[in-house]
Amino acid sequence: KFEYSFYLLVSSSSSPSSNLSFRFGEDRDREEKDSCKQAQKVSFLLSLSLSLSFRPDCTQKIEKMGREGETTIGDVAPATPRRCSLSFWEVTTASGVVLGFFVCLLCVYLTMPQSDYSFLKLPRNLQDLQILRDNLEIYTSDYTVQVLVGYCLVYVFMQTFMIPGTVFMSLLAGALFGVIKGMALVVSTATAGASSCFFLSKLIGRPLIFSLWPDKLIFFQDQVARRKDGLLNYMLFLRLTPTLPNTFINVASPIVDVPYHIFFLATFIGLIPAAYVTVRAGIALGELKSLGDLYDFSSMATLFLIGVLSVTPTLIGKKKV
């Protein structure tokens, strides 16, 4: 309202009708038209400058308009966020991956004995996890292969489609298989799930990530471009510290042109410390009261120290250069 009232005030004060003139005929009409156009330009520029003083985010767009010779005020408004739209083939690809996972799980289910499997659901809290652990322990000794395959399929599926709750699956691995086997299982399935998410994102992930995390994507792309020489150390640092979420790293890495071999090595090595902490806690699952008990101060400090050490060679190399 303030901008509009100011625009009217300038327009009225700059209008030629406020100056009395005693000239008549064609010269008078032509001068009135010229002065009216000039007054409109002045009022437009004044109202625009006042608007930009309250909307600094538009200055860059105005400068771009000036360089390109555009004069439309409609382009000044901030751009609306891009919508996540997938083509038919992209939706078909994602649906085919989902269908493949469910077919494999169905095959595992058909090889199991007839029983009540109502306890089989993704755990959302420690109570659900304890119920799942108590029931699966009965089948682990006699149907080890089926339990392992089913566990791997569920973990990879959750990692591929960014379904939260993988921390409960890591705890379950420790409770069912112990520290060594549990760590090997968690690291391998987490790396496989991250790799599956990497390649799926390379096919259909671009509109999704531009819609969900545009700011983080710009930051990540800038950091990757700066660290081409020490990219492996930087990716290790991201995996070992909570700088960026792991789900975002999985989806964004192919978009910002992170090579897969670097992504794979950083994921496989970087997940080992956190997997060890979580799997070890799964052995004493009954003693956990909340997920906050998993990562105490000493565990977080250790992970952060390992992350700092992982980027130290890159920092030293830059100083020498």
Disulfide bonds with the S-S distance in Angstrom:
none
